[in-house]
Amino acid sequence: MKISSAAVAIVAVVASSLSSSAYGFAPASSSASRSVNLSPRSSSSRQSSRHATTMTTTLRMSASSFNVGIVGATGAVGKEIVGVLEKRSFPVGALRIFGSERSAGKEVDTKFGRVTVELFSESSARECDVVFLAVDGDFSLKHAEAICEGNDGAVVIDNSSAFRYKEGIPLVVPEINSDATKGKKLIANPNCTTAIGLMAIWPLHKLFGLKKMVMSTYQAASGAGQPGMDELMEGTRSVLSGEREVAENKIFAHPLPFNVIPHIDKFQENGYTKEEMKVTWETRKICGLPDDFPVSCTAVRIPTSRAHSESIVAIFDKPVDVALARKALEEAPGVKLVDDIANLKYPMPLTATGQYDVEVGRLRKNIAFDNALEFFVVGDQLLRGAALNAVVVAEKMVENGALKAKAVV
Ligand SMILES: NC(=O)c1ccc[n+]([C@@H]2O[C@H](COP(=O)([O-])OP(=O)(O)OC[C@H]3O[C@@H](n4cnc5c(N)ncnc54)[C@H](OP(=O)(O)O)[C@@H]3O)[C@@H](O)[C@H]2O)c1
């Protein structure tokens, strides 16, 4: 009988979990396991108790631990996926990290032990129960379907835009449409800007019925990944040190330090950018709205490091009531109402960074349109817009049975 390395890993971890943890969360201490450093990584980000409660429920429902793979864990999103799995105590049996030649062989310290980055191959990724893809769209187009194909493939949760608009592939913000994951093996995680905005829009849509939406964004450098963040930091340093008058740019179309750039992703024939059209296309798909539903966005890059901000004008079918809207936002999972202008409290990237909840504030009746609300939303795009969303999708799939630990052969 052939026993795969994944099966060996699962056996080792399940055995260790039986003795040390009800949910298979404690790392194995056997030298046979490749991820056996027991020192937990320190946690810097804050998280909401509402999410922690959700995960406790999930864990109680799940007797299994999972063989989890991450492709791109050295990048901006992938690093956060490791952190979210750790902080939410996702029942990781064995963690496997895959990268390119650039990072293969490097070691990554995680709460699940020290993991050596493996050179990616479809066959290794298929051995996992669930694989988070945090690489670009071309990579996902090439490999995602092959990783999840057949009964013995892995569930794939893809952070790129490769499959977001493909019929039959769910595009999921779990607080809105997690049911769409039932019976599926390939799930698309939404564009970060869309995911953040919809956390505020969805409870208001349920209350008043969304008719149109206009969004203007203020997006952080890390939206362009680790290289984008590095370019902002290095460019700012070079200007402040007097080394250069204007920073160099390779990642962004223009120097970002001390500038704003009204251009993210490629320009389309209609004059919008692809980033802007993603907000339109993805709002329609996630919220189950018609294909011609009117959503317009202007996406702007600003020289902040992390967390995207959005000014939203939402026009509704029904007359709006600010007090009711406020209550709905206060009660919405994944949302934190930060709206106390007397005390200068409103959403900002500095306060939203590292938070699981999206901050919503500056809530007011818009004076230019009937039945319209205007508000400001800030969310950590690496968390709600990527890593957190992906891990909560996996949690929901454990709950609804779409994600199961593979049987040991
Ligand atoms: N940044 C954001 O705010 C954000 C938000 C939502 C979604 N996304 C999406 O998430 C994905 C990742 O974005 P990111 O910002 O994290 O990018 P990033 O910081 O540039 O990281 C890219 C990762 O991909 C890995 N990689 C590249 N080529 C590979 C290959 N051939 N085989 C295996 N691994 C490979 C890199 O690993 P090596 O070092 O080994 O090359 C690196 O870990 C993208 O599709 C992006 O559009 C990003």
The ligand as an SDF file (V2000), in Angstrom:
LIG
                    3D

 48 52  0  0  0  0  0  0  0  0999 V2000
   -1.2600   43.0740   -1.5480 N   0  0  0  0  0  0  0  0  0  0  0  0
   -2.5580   43.1660   -1.3790 C   0  0  0  0  0  0  0  0  0  0  0  0
   -3.0710   44.0830   -0.7080 O   0  0  0  0  0  0  0  0  0  0  0  0
   -3.4720   42.1370   -1.9740 C   0  0  0  0  0  0  0  0  0  0  0  0
   -4.8100   42.1170   -1.5520 C   0  0  0  0  0  0  0  0  0  0  0  0
   -5.6820   41.1780   -2.0890 C   0  0  0  0  0  0  0  0  0  0  0  0
   -5.2150   40.2670   -3.0190 C   0  0  0  0  0  0  0  0  0  0  0  0
   -3.9180   40.3260   -3.4270 N   0  0  0  0  0  0  0  0  0  0  0  0
   -3.4720   39.3170   -4.4010 C   0  0  0  0  0  0  0  0  0  0  0  0
   -2.7360   38.3200   -3.6790 O   0  0  0  0  0  0  0  0  0  0  0  0
   -1.7160   37.7670   -4.5130 C   0  0  0  0  0  0  0  0  0  0  0  0
   -0.3660   37.9310   -3.8070 C   0  0  0  0  0  0  0  0  0  0  0  0
   -0.1130   39.3150   -3.6580 O   0  0  0  0  0  0  0  0  0  0  0  0
    1.0270   39.9090   -2.7180 P   0  0  0  0  0  0  0  0  0  0  0  0
    0.6810   41.3300   -2.5820 O   0  0  0  0  0  0  0  0  0  0  0  0
    1.1970   39.0840   -1.4910 O   0  0  0  0  0  0  0  0  0  0  0  0
    2.3300   39.7400   -3.6620 O   0  0  0  0  0  0  0  0  0  0  0  0
    3.8710   39.6860   -3.2570 P   0  0  0  0  0  0  0  0  0  0  0  0
    4.0940   40.3950   -1.9640 O   0  0  0  0  0  0  0  0  0  0  0  0
    4.6050   40.1640   -4.4580 O   0  0  0  0  0  0  0  0  0  0  0  0
    4.1540   38.1230   -3.0490 O   0  0  0  0  0  0  0  0  0  0  0  0
    4.1270   37.2000   -4.1110 C   0  0  0  0  0  0  0  0  0  0  0  0
    4.4660   35.8020   -3.6000 C   0  0  0  0  0  0  0  0  0  0  0  0
    4.3470   34.9090   -4.6990 O   0  0  0  0  0  0  0  0  0  0  0  0
    5.4280   33.9830   -4.6500 C   0  0  0  0  0  0  0  0  0  0  0  0
    5.7420   33.4790   -5.9870 N   0  0  0  0  0  0  0  0  0  0  0  0
    5.9820   34.1890   -7.1130 C   0  0  0  0  0  0  0  0  0  0  0  0
    6.2170   33.3620   -8.1450 N   0  0  0  0  0  0  0  0  0  0  0  0
    6.1180   32.0930   -7.6670 C   0  0  0  0  0  0  0  0  0  0  0  0
    6.2650   30.7980   -8.2410 C   0  0  0  0  0  0  0  0  0  0  0  0
    6.5500   30.6290   -9.5260 N   0  0  0  0  0  0  0  0  0  0  0  0
    6.0960   29.7110   -7.4510 N   0  0  0  0  0  0  0  0  0  0  0  0
    5.7920   29.8590   -6.1420 C   0  0  0  0  0  0  0  0  0  0  0  0
    5.6500   31.0610   -5.5300 N   0  0  0  0  0  0  0  0  0  0  0  0
    5.8110   32.1640   -6.2810 C   0  0  0  0  0  0  0  0  0  0  0  0
    6.5690   34.7980   -4.0920 C   0  0  0  0  0  0  0  0  0  0  0  0
    7.4620   33.8890   -3.4920 O   0  0  0  0  0  0  0  0  0  0  0  0
    9.0050   33.8420   -3.8500 P   0  0  0  0  0  0  0  0  0  0  0  0
    9.6430   34.8350   -2.9510 O   0  0  0  0  0  0  0  0  0  0  0  0
    9.3460   32.4460   -3.5540 O   0  0  0  0  0  0  0  0  0  0  0  0
    9.1480   34.1790   -5.3010 O   0  0  0  0  0  0  0  0  0  0  0  0
    5.8640   35.6690   -3.0390 C   0  0  0  0  0  0  0  0  0  0  0  0
    5.8090   34.9750   -1.8090 O   0  0  0  0  0  0  0  0  0  0  0  0
   -1.8270   38.5150   -5.8580 C   0  0  0  0  0  0  0  0  0  0  0  0
   -2.6070   37.7700   -6.7420 O   0  0  0  0  0  0  0  0  0  0  0  0
   -2.5320   39.8030   -5.4790 C   0  0  0  0  0  0  0  0  0  0  0  0
   -3.2380   40.3680   -6.5600 O   0  0  0  0  0  0  0  0  0  0  0  0
   -3.0250   41.2170   -2.9220 C   0  0  0  0  0  0  0  0  0  0  0  0
  1  2  1  0
  2  3  2  0
  2  4  1  0
  4  5  1  0
  4 48  2  0
  5  6  2  0
  6  7  1  0
  7  8  2  0
  8  9  1  0
  8 48  1  0
  9 10  1  0
  9 46  1  0
 10 11  1  0
 11 12  1  0
 11 44  1  0
 12 13  1  0
 13 14  1  0
 14 15  2  0
 14 16  1  0
 14 17  1  0
 17 18  1  0
 18 19  2  0
 18 20  1  0
 18 21  1  0
 21 22  1  0
 22 23  1  0
 23 24  1  0
 23 42  1  0
 24 25  1  0
 25 26  1  0
 25 36  1  0
 26 27  1  0
 26 35  1  0
 27 28  2  0
 28 29  1  0
 29 30  1  0
 29 35  2  0
 30 31  1  0
 30 32  2  0
 32 33  1  0
 33 34  2  0
 34 35  1  0
 36 37  1  0
 36 42  1  0
 37 38  1  0
 38 39  2  0
 38 40  1  0
 38 41  1  0
 42 43  1  0
 44 45  1  0
 44 46  1  0
 46 47  1  0
M  CHG  2   8   1  16  -1
M  END
$$$$
